[in-house]
Amino acid sequence: MTNRFSLESRELETFMGQMFVICPRCGGRADVIEKANEVRLSCLKCGHLQSNQTGTKYIGGAFDVHFGLPLYLQTSCCGHVLWAYNREHLDYLKRYIEATIRTSEGANRSIESRLPEWMKRKQNRDEVSRAIAKLEQIR
């Protein structure tokens, strides 16, 4: 059966409204949410709260762009780190990776065009899919 991915040409920034990070206090999952000109970090496990003004964002690594904290959803894969900002981002990656037919890549700023080559390689598809499944199990 053919699994087709319909190109959405989304930019990575569209997944940054809520990011899951490792709480700097307890090591559990904390949420980083950006609203207007403020960013808030909150941990439901220990109650840690932190806020910050929005500013320059360095996008594209296994850390959140506001506090520089490690992302909660990350794992080793193919000698690299596979990461996602949140469940929506992870689901998007899953649909892209598992597709046997992918339409041409979109604009240069699209998430598809900026995925690392190791993630896009057919020979890595199974390992990347297993890593995504592992991240899906994290609560």
Summary of the structure (lengths in Angstrom):
residues: 139
radius of gyration: 15.7
end to end distance: 31.0
largest distance: 48.2
contacts: 384
relative contact order: 0.20
helix: 28%
strand: 30%
